[in-house]
Amino acid sequence: MLTISNPAGNELESVLRFCFRHVPDSELSLRTEHILKLFAAGQIDLNGIFQAKYGDTPHNSTLVGGMYAQNRQDGSVMLFVPAIKDGFPPDMFSEPLENYCRLQNAFAAVALADRNQPFDEKAFCRTGQFRFLSDLIHLAVQITPERCEPADPLQFIPLSSFSESVSERLVPLVKATYEDSRDFPALMQMASVAHVLQGYKTGVLYRPDLWFFIRYAGADAGVLLLTDTAPDQMELTYMGLIQSVRRKGLSRKIVQFAKQTAGMMQRSLLLTSADEKNVPAIQSYLSQGFQAWDRKRIFARFF
């Protein structure tokens, strides 16, 4: 008999290790420990985590499937492609996932597949109504002392410079940077900008001094959002320019500023990611010392 349920707290580690058993041991431990810490802090929902057991009774059963999914503040549900033991139905989690997404009133479910993760992609897309979007490229650069170059003609003004709420200024500006974006345009068109920004703030150490309005020729031209992700790391979470100032070589200035900011805060590594189809962005990163270190396949189902 096959039984699908949400794990109890004391079952969570074994389910996570099953879900991510395809990754190297060192990464498996880091990923599992990170999620367990989020659970201990009350930041993840067990209702989005599923286990499948096969056996005659709950006490005499074997774990044969696992799926990790979580509701995000941007209005989507993020999940990793389920891990299912060979010989068991590839669609075993389709109905539980759909029910979870609809209870969360999600506009989309976004599924990530690790590089070299074994799964039946055609069956996953067919049974779960997902479609492949693109590959997400993860990049990183070591931060070394370097000469601080002037950011002219750009100005970077942190949100912490403003005492009043800046959402009425920030949200439409970010929305303008989404126009003709090459980073997962299907998701960009569907997502609420206000919810996306709230999602960036949730579950991380949000610092308004690391979110910047980018000014060019005396007007708002874009945004740069940085996040402190670990004691020695920083993430370039998002950067975007409005259409009228693109193709002027300004992206390089933005990345230089991000690297300098990480250096001033004594961070040794700057991380970022980009849609593999966004060739100009990736080329800009590579030209400034970034190296690709991981790749994930991205699938989506829109509700």
N, C-alpha and C positions, 0 to 999 in steps of 0.2 A: 504493500500500500504506500502510495506517495502522498506525503503531507507537506503543505507549504504554510509557513507561519512567520511571524516576526520573532526574532530571537529574544530571550531574556538577557538581562545585563551580563550574567555570568557565561552566556553562550556567545557573546559578541566577538571576542577575540578569535575563537575557532572559525566563526563564519567569515570574518575578515581575511583570515589566513587562507581560507578556501577561495574566496573571491579573487585574491591577488596572488595565488600560488604560482602563476606564470612568470612573476618578476624575480630577479635575483634576490638571494636571501637578505642582503644588506638593505636593499630598497624595500623588501617585504616588511622587515622589522620597523623601518622608519615610518612607512605609510601606516602600518597597523598601530604603532605607538601614538602617532599623531591623531588618528581618529579616536583612539581610546581616551586620549586627553580631552578631546572635544566632548566626548560623551560624559566624562567625569565632570566637566565644566557646565554641563547642561546645554551644549550648543548643537547637538545633533539629535535627530528624532528617530527612535527605533522603528516607528511606523513605516519608514522608508527603507528599512533593511529587511531582506527576506532570506529565509533558509528553506531548503527542500530536503526532507529526510525520507528514506525508504526503509520500511520494515514493518513487522507485524504489530508492534506497539511503540509508543513514544520512547520507552526505555530500552527497546531492542531495535534500534534503527541506525542507519548510516547516513551521514551528510553527503548528498549527491548534487547539491546546487546552492548557489548563493548570489545575491545581488545587492549592491550598495547604491541607494538613491537618496537624494536630499532635496528638499524644497529650497529655492534660493530667493533672496529678497527682490531679485529682478523680475520675478513672475514666472520663472522657468523651474523645471526639475532637472537637476544634473545627476547623471548616473554613470557607472562603469558598465560596460557590456557584461551581462551575467556570465558566471562560470558554471558550466553544467557538465557533469560527468558523462563520458561517452555511453551511448545506449539509452539515455533518458530524453524525454521530449524537449526539443529546442525552444518550444513556446511555453514552457511551464510557468514563466514569470510574466507573460504578456498581460493576462487579465489582472493580476495583482498590481502591476505597474500602472495600467490604465486607470484602475480604481483610485490608486494613490494620487495620480496626477489630477484627476477630476476633482477629488476631495480638496486638493490644494488650489484648484481653479487656475492651473498652470496654462500659459499660452503655448508652451512647447516643452517637450522632453528632449534633452540634449545628452547623447550617449558618447562616451569616450572609450576607445579601444587602445590599449597599450601597444607599442611596437612589438611585433611578433606574437601578439596574443592569439592563441588558437581558438577560433570560433567559426561557425558557419555563417558567413556574412549574408549570403542570400537568404537563408532561413530566418536570420534575425530581422532583416529588413521586411521580408514578406509577412512573417507572423506578427511582428510588432508595429508594422506600418511606418517604419523608419525609412529615411533616405539618406544616402551618403552626401555630405556637404563638401568636405575637404580635409586635408591634413593640417594639424596644428604643429608648427615648428617651435620648439623651445630653444632659446639661445641664452648664452651667458658670456660675460666678459670679466676678466680679472681687473680690478681697479688698482692702478699704480700711480704714484705721484707724477703729475704731469703739469706742464705750464698751463695756467688758467687763461684761456683765450677769451677775448671780449665777445659777448653774445650779440653785439650789434649786427643787424638792425632790430633785434628782438628784445623785448623786455619780459621778464618773468616775475609776476606779482603773486605772492602766496595768498591763499584765502584767509590766512590768519591776519592779514593786514586790514581786514574789514571787520568791524564790530557788529554790523547788522547782517541779517540773513542775505546770502548772495544767490539763493536758489533761482530767483527770477532772472538772474543774469547768467548763471552757469548752465541751467538746463537747456535753454534755446541755443546757447553757443555750442554745447556738446552735440545737440541734435543737428546743427548745421555742419559739424565735422563728419557726421555720418553720411552725408550726401555723396553718392558714388564711391563709398568706401569699398576697399577690396578685402577687408577683413570680415568674412562670413556675412555678406550683404543680406542673405535671407533672414538671418537672425536679427541683424541691425534694424531691418525694416519693420519687424514685428515687435521688438522690445520697447517698453516704455523707458525713456531716458531717465526719468526721475527714479524709477525702480532700479535701473542699472546702477546709478550712482549710489543709491542706498545699499545695493548689494556689495559694492566695493567697500563700503564702510563697515559692513557687518562681518563679524568673526575675525577681523584683523585689527591691528593697532592703527586706527585712522588718525592721521595727523594733518590738520589743515595747513600747517607750514610746509607740507610736501605736495600740496595740490596747488597748481599754478594756472593763472590766466596768462596766456601768451599775447602780448601786444605787438603790433606791427604798424608802423606809420600812424601811430596815435590811436589805433582802434583795436578792439578785441579780434584776434585772428585764430585762436586755438586754445587748447588746454594741454597740460601735462600733469598726469597723476602718478605719483610715486608712493610706494608702500614699504614700510619696514617689515620684512618678513621673518627675519632671524637676527640674532646678535651681530652677525658679520655679513649680512646680505641685505640688499634692497631690490625691489622689483619695479620696473617701469611698467606699470599696470595699463596705462593708456596714454597715447599721445595722438592728437588730431589737429588738423588745420582746415579752415574753411576753404572752399574751392578757389576763391579769387587769389589766394596767396600760395597755392601749390605750384610745384615745378619751378621754384626759385632757389632751391638748395637750402631751404630753411630746416628741413628734417635733420640734417647733419648738425646744425646749431643746437637743436633741441636735445639730441642724443648726447652731444658734448656737455651740455648743461647738466643733464641727468648724471653723467659719469662724474662730473666735478662735484655735484651735490653729494653723491655717494662717497666720494673721496673725502670731502670735508667732514662727513659724519663717520669717517674711519670704517667704512664698510669695504670688505675685500672683494665682493662679487656683486655684479648687477645682472639681474635676470629679466627676461622679457619673452614674449611669444608672438607669433604672427601666423596668419593664414598662408599656406604655401603658395597660394595664388597671388599674394601681395608681393610680387617680385621686387618692386622698387624699395619697399620697406626692408625686406630681407637683405637686399644688396647694400642698403645704407648701413644696416647693423654690421654686416660682415666687413664692410670697408673700414669700420671703426673698432675692429678687434674682436667682435662677438664671434662665438663658435656655436654651431648647432649641436646640442647634446641629447635631445630626445625628440620623438615624433609621436603624435597620437592621431588616430583616425576619428573624425567627428561625424556623428549621425544625428539626425533630428526628426522628430515627429511633431507636427503643429496641430493644435486642437482648435 
